[in-house]
Amino acid sequence: MRIIETHIALNLDKPIRFQEYGVGIFNTIPTKSGIKKAIKKQLILIDNELASTAKFISGGEKIMLLESNKQQEFSRLKLDLQVLLEDDFLAVIYKPAGILVSGNKFVTIANALSQNLKKSNQVDAVKPQPVHRLDYATSGLLLVGKTSSAIQKLSELFQKKEIKKTYYAVTIGKMKPLGIIDKPIDDKEAYTQYKVISNEISKRFNFLNLVELSPKTGRKHQLRKHLLSLKNPILGDKEYFIEGKILKGKGLYLHAAKLEFTHPFTAEKITIRKELPNKFKSIFSNIE
């Protein structure tokens, strides 16, 4: 079986059982129950020997996670993805609308990454993993980690709000030229800055806007919920909508257009852009 994650145990003052130590050392197995299942399935090696629930860790051990047969089946998925940036640590790919980033489905971005990206030469190389999410219906840029340390550092950058994401949406109804939406989501603070870039008169929807969105927090469905709270829902949204203002058959008009961050290993300032989909351009006569 192929090794997908490697961890060198930290030096400990007192040895502890591996099933306790192992919680959180692998990105693909974040829980204690997951570690126990992996031990039972013989997917973990400690110094090249199969791990057991009786094994103690004292420090310096080389702990490796093996690829399961299920993961090997997923690796056969053929789905061509556009790769906009790639090095030995990370990649930025374009996620088309209508595909899940990850989950229990066979056709997901996560399952297609190994087929589209080069294997990292770093010692902690792992199966490439998305480090943030985009909704099923949203198109745009997705940041991927290719090593354990890259996934960890990129996740930290997101937590510290040091990765800037810019979205574009088509919204319904007249809006103020710019503003900040400050409305909690699921009892958690949530902030979105917006700017209207263009607008068009619409026979069916009266008024359509091309809006630039800069979320300052990352709550689930934040942009969709925030825009609905202004009574300016996103065109094509079938979940957060105003009665009589639903567009069917064209998908959601929400696009993750730009990522800006500092590379955690090279310190390079990175800005990646992805042009608007054609369905956006067809609405606004002054957008190329």
Protein Blocks (a to p, Z undefined) as FASTA:
>chain_A
ZZfbdcdddddfbdcdfklmmgopamklmbfklmmmmmmnopaceehiacdfkbccfbhp
acdddddfklmmmmmpccddddfbdcfkbccddddehiafbdjbfbdfklmmmmmpccdf
bfkbccdddfbdcdfklgcdddddfbfklmmmmmmmmmnopaccddddddedjddfbdcd
dddeehiacddddddfbdcddfklopacddddddfbdcehklmmmmmmnopacehiakbc
cehiacehkapadddfbdcdddfklopacdddddddfklmmmmmkbZZ
